[in-house]
Amino acid sequence: MTVRLAFIALAAPPVLFALLLAVPGLDEEWGTASFHFYVVSAASLLAAGACGVLVLSARSIRETRILFLALSFFALSMIFAVHGLTTPGFIFDEPYAAVERSPYLSTLAAGFFATLSVISIPHFMERTRLRLPDLTFAVSAGVICVYVLASLAFPNWLEGFPTRREWFRDVLSALTISLLCFAGWRYFQSYLFARLPRQLAVMVGLIFLAEAQVSLNFGELWYYSWWLYHGLFLAAFISVLTGWTWELVRAGDARAIAEAIAMRDALSQFNRGRPADLVTLANQIENHDLETFRHVDRVAAFAYAIGRELNFGAARLRDLVLAAQMHDIGKIGLPPYILTKPGKLTDEEFDQIKLHPGKGHEIVTRVRALKSLAHVIRHHHERFDGGGYPDGLAGEAIPLEARIIAVADTFDALTSQRPYRAAMSIADARAELLHVSGTQLDPACVQILLKLMDAGTLKPRAAPQAALSVAP
């Protein structure tokens, strides 16, 4: 239903624009310079607000996807503001070049940075020690600010920019629309995987901007067809901020917005058969809570050791490790306040937690590189006695890989610091494993884990909450 409403909203402006151009007398001259100033100012402020939300919700500006999307909104806000500030009758008495050129440059810059937020180039920047993301943000923001100051000090300095030539406007608009639609499509792909509303909100906003470019390029100046692009600018950022606000209310944590953007490319890389981004996606599953960070890596290591003891072949071991790293993928989109709550969960909160195996199953079935693991991810919270979820499977009806991951997951949870309790000692964790063996956990898998610990194959590190290492 949400997707259907989004596409209906996106389809309405092109239909309206076509009617304005096709029906004689429908497209009439309207509006004043004063109204133009306030509409443009409102759109610019909304774009600035979207940029601010991203920056404030991000853990670090070094998250390059967030950085570039924030720059997209910042560029549109600042450059489009020039269009409003140079409206005749306010700061200036006549229409200078800045008022005409700025809308084209604002959407072009927005499309450029939005595209950078969805392609793989930023991976290099994330790995470098040269602090390139910080430098990129500072330099880009500086250039944009220089443009604003130059346009206000010398409003005719863009006189030579050939936007009055029809062929140039068409080429510029085609490039801008292509960039915005490409970025929008990639965010929509991400939404199809994870079903996070904030990803859909970004897609809707970008497509509204692409539609605005059509109205800007082909609309008649001061006519309804031209005013439509101003309305679409407003609609773009109202939709983005409304979607993000709804998510903020639901999740109770602004970080959820930035996390949805940061995980976007990892999901898409998976769907194109590139599992090299596994670590990126696994980290995004857990970055709600630094106390559980690297939990999936430890669970994968424990599961690998158990699988090797069971004589799994190389391919089956690889799948087991991959499933272990992805076992909590369904937690994507869960409110962070639930995942980090220091006290006992309410029944309603626990009901939300219990949805994550099923949601993980749904996500994985949409990713080619992970589809074969869907049944394992779905059943990793089943209990050996049949009292688990989501399907209440018991005994050997639970996939063996899921039973292995359940043991590894439980042991790491017991020996890790959590918001609601301190980490157990290794001895206490062993005792608890034996206590739930045969009821919650497969007793055979528990015995293998304990045997590996006794044999020194799994060696505790210094702190009890740290990971165990797998001896060669």
N, C-alpha and C positions, 0 to 999 in steps of 0.2 A: 504493500500500500504506500509506504514512504517513497519508494522509487517511482511509483506511478504518479504520485502527486508532484514529485520533482520534475518529471518529464512533461507533465501537463503545464507546469509553471514555465518551463523552458520553451515549450512550443508556442505559448501565447504571444510573446513579443514578435517573432517572425511573421506570424499570421496577421497581427495588427499592422505591422510595417508594410506588408504586402498589400493590405487593404487600403492603407493611406496612399500608396503610390498608384494603385490600380483603379480606384474609384474617383472620378473627377469631382472636385469640390469638397472631398472629405479632408484633404490635407490643407488646413488653413493656417494663415499667419496668426501668431499668438505670442503673448508673453512680453515681459519688460526686462530691461537691464538689471533692475533691482532684484527681480525674482530670480534671474539667472545667477546673480552673485550668491544669493542665499542657498540655492539648490546645489551649486558647485561646492560651496563651503561645507554644506552638510555631508555631501559624498566624500569630500576630502577628510573630514573629521572621522567618519565611519571607517575609512581605509586606515587612518592613523590608529584608530582604536583596535582594529584587527591586528595590526603590526604590534601594538603594545601588548595585547593579550598573548601573542606567540612568544615574545621576548620574556615576559614575566612568567609564563608557564614552563619555559624550557629550563632544564637543569643547567645547561651550559650553552653559550653561543657557539661552541665548537661542534654542536650538532648541526651539520651543514645543511641538511634538508630543511630544518626549521629556520636556519639563518637565511637561506635563499627565499623561502616563502615569505618570511618577515620583510626581506628587502623588496619583494614584489609589491607588497601592500604599502611599504614606506615610499617606494618610488612613485606609485600611483597617487598616493596621498599628497606628496610634496609637489610633484610636477603638475598634477591636476589643480592644485591650489593656486598655481600661477595663472591658470586659465580663469579662475574666479577673481583673483586679486587684480588682474589687468582688465576686468570688465569695464568698459567705458562708463564714466560717471562716478567712479569711486576714487581710486588713486590716480587714474589717468582719465583724460577727457576724450580720447580718441582710440580706436582699435589698432593697437600695435601688433607686430608680428607674433609676440609672445602669446597673445590670447588665442590666436588661430593655430599655432604650431603645437602648443603644450598638450592638448588632448591626444594628438597622434603619438607624441613622445611618451606620454604617461602610460598608455595601454601597451605600447611597444616594450617599454622597460618592464612593465608588470608581466607581460608574456615571457620576456627573456629570463627574468629571475624565477618565475614559476616553473619554467622548463628546466632550469638548473636544479630545482628542488626535486625533480623526479628522474633525472638521468644518473648514470653511474659515475660520471666524472668526479663528483665530490668524494668518492672513496679514497682517492689519492690524498686529498686535503685532510681527511680524517686521520690518515696514518702518519703524516709528516710532523716533524718536531718544530717546524718553522712558524707555527701559529698562524698559518695561512688563513684559516677561517676568520680569526679575529681581524687580521689585516684586510681581508676581503670585505668584511662588513664595514670597517672603518673607512676604507678608501671609497667604497661604493656610496656610503652615506655621505661622505665628504663631497664627492662629485655631484651628487644630487642636490646637496645644499648650495654648492657653488652655482649650479644651474638656476636655482631659485633666486639667489642674490643677484646674479648677473641679469636675469630677466626683469627683476624689479628695478635695478639700477639703469639698465640699458634695454628697455622693452622692445627695441627694434633690432637687436643684435642677431636675431634669427631670420632677418629679411631674406637672406639668400637660400634658406631651406625651402626646397621647391614643392611644398604641399599644395600650391595653387595649380600645379600641373596635374591633370587628371590621371595620366599614366603613372605618375609617381605616387599619388594617393592610393591608386588601386594596388600597386605593388606593395606599398607599405602596409596597407590594410590586410592584404592577403598574408603577408608574413606574420603580422600580429595575430590574426585570427588562427593561423596554423599553430603558432606557439601556444596560445591559450587553449585551443581545443586539444592539442596533444597533452598538455599538462592536465587538463580536465579529465581526459580519457584515462590517464594513468591513475589519477585519484579515484576514479570510478571503478577501475579494476581492483584497486585495493579495497574499496568498499564491498565489492562482490565477495572477496575472500573473508574479511573480518567482520563485515556488517556493522561498522562503527559509524554512527550518524555524523560525527565531526568530519570524517573523510568525505561523505556525501555532500556536506555543506560547502566544503572547499570546491568540489566539482561544480556544484550549482553556481557558486560565485564566479568561477572562471568562465563558464559558458555564458553567463549573463554579460560578462565583459566582452566576450567575443561577439555576441549579438549587438552590444553597444557600438562596437567598431563598425558594423554594417550600417547602422543608423547614422553614425558620425560621417561616414564616407559618402553615403548616397542620399541622406536626408536633405531637405531644402532648408537653408539657414532661416532660423526664427519661425519655422513651421512645425506642426505637430511631429512630423517625421524626424525632424532634427532634435526636438525636445525629448524624443523617445530615448535617445542615448543617455541623456542626463538621468532619466528615470531608471534606466537599466543599471547605471552606476550605483544609484541608491539601492536598488533591489539586490545587487550583487553583495554588497556589504551588510545589508540588513539580513539577508539569508545566512551569510557566514556567521555573523555575530549572534543571530537567533539560534542557529544550530549549536554553536559553542556554548551559549548561555544555558540552553537546555541540558547539554552534556555536563556543564559545570554543576548545575543543580542536582542532577542525577548522581554524578560521581562524587561530589563534595570535595574535589581537588582539581585545581587548574592544570596540574601536570598531565592530566589525562588527555588534554587537547594536544599538547606538544608530543606526547608519546605516540598518538595515532599518526601524526605526520612523520615522526622518525622511523616508524616501522613500515611505512608505506612501500619503500623500494625493496626491502628485504622480501616481502610477500610476493611482489611482482617478479623478482629474480627467481624465486622458487618456482613460480608458475611457468617460467620459461626454461625450466630444467637446469637451473644453476644453483645447486645446493651449497656452493661456497659461501653463501651468505647465511648459513645456518647459525653461526655464532651471533651475528647481528640480530637475527630474529629471536633467538633464545634469550639474549640479554634483554630485549624489549619486553618479553613476557614477564621478566622479573624486576624491571627497573622501577616498579611501583615501590619496592621495599628493599633498601640496601642490606637489611639484615638477612635476606634470603638470597642475595646476589651470589651467583655461581652455584646455586643449589642444583640446577639441572646438569652442570658439568660433573658434580660429585655423584649424583644419581646415575649418570651415564657410566662413570668409572666403576661403581659398584655393580651395576647390571652387567657390564662387560665381563667382570671377573666371574660372576655367577654363570653367565652364558658360556664362557670358555671352559669352566669346570664341567658343564653339561655337554661338552663336545660340540657346541654349535660350530658350523662351518663359517668361513670368512664372510660370505654374503649375509648369512643370518645374524652374525655378530654385528655387522655394519648396520643392518636394519634395527637390531635391538638398541644399539647406541643412539641411532637417530630418533627412535621412538622415545627413548628415555630423555633425550634433550628436548623433545617436543611434547612431552606428556602433559604439560600444563598450558599448552597453547590456547586452550579455551578460556583461560583467565584474562586474555586480552579483552579489554572493555569492562571488566568488573570494576566497580567503584574502589579506588585505592583505600578509602577509609575502612572498607571491610577487610581488605588484605592486610592492613597494618593495625587493626584494632587491638589494643592491649588487653582488653577484657574478653569475656565470653560473648560469642555471637548470639544474637537473638534468633528465634526460629525463622523469621523472614530473611535475615542476613544469611543464615546457613542454607536456606532454600536457594538463594542466589549462587552460593558457592557450589552447591550440588549440580548446578546447570553446566559447569565448565567441562566435564568430560563429554557431554553431548555436543556442546558447542565446538569443542576441539575436534570431535569427529566430523562435524559439518565443515569446518574450515579445511581440514586435511583432505577431505574428499574432493575439494576444489583445487588442490595443488598437486600437479602430476608427480612431482618428486617425492611426495609423502603419502599418496593415496593408498598404497598397499599397507600402510601402518595404521589406517583409520580404526580398525577393530581393536588394536592394542591400546591406542589412546582413549578410546571410548570406555574400556573396561578396567583401567588401572586403579579405580576406586571400588571395584567389586570386592566383597569379602569372601573368604574361603567357605564360610558357613552360610552364604547366601544372603546376608543382611546388608550388603553394600548397595551402591548405586552406579549407574542409572537403571540397570536392568535386573538387578537381584540375581545374577548368575552365581553358581556355587561350584566348588571343587574344580574338576578338570574341564568343566564347561567354560571356565574363564581361560582365555588364551594364555599359554605358558609365558610368553613375553610380558604380558600384563601382570602376571603373578610375580615375576622376577622384579619388574619395576616397582611393584607395590612394596616388596621387601626393601629394596634399595631406597625408595622414597621415604619409607617409615624410619629406617635407620638414620638417614641423614637429618630428617626432621627432629628426631629425638636428640641428636648430638649437636644441633645447631641452635644458636641463640635466636629466639623468636620474640615478637613484641609481647606475647601473652605469657611467656615463661622463660626461665633460664635454660641453657643447654645442660643435658644430662651428662654424667660421666660415662665413659665407655662401659664400665661394669654395670651401671644402672640401665644403660641402653640394651645391653645383652639380656639382662633380666626381663626387661619389658618385651623384647622380641620373643623370648621363650613363653612369656605369659600369654601373648596373643597368637602364638603359633597354633594352627589348627582351627582357630576361630576367625580372626581377621586375616591372617597370612597363611600361605602355603607352607606347611611344616618342612617339606623337603627343601624348599628354597631358603628357609631360615637356617636350616642345618648347614647348608652349603656356605652361606655367608659366615656363620660362626666358625666353621671348619677353616675357611680361608683366613680368618682373623687369627685363629690359633696357630695356623701354619706360618703366619708372618707374611702371607701374600697381600693382605690388606693391613697396612701399618698406620697407626694413628700418628698424626702430627703433634706438635707441642700442646696446642690448645684443644680441649675436647670438642669445641664447636667447629674446628677446622675440618677440611676434607681429609679423607684417607687416601693414601697413595697406593697404587697397584704395583706390586713388585714384579719385575720382569721374569 
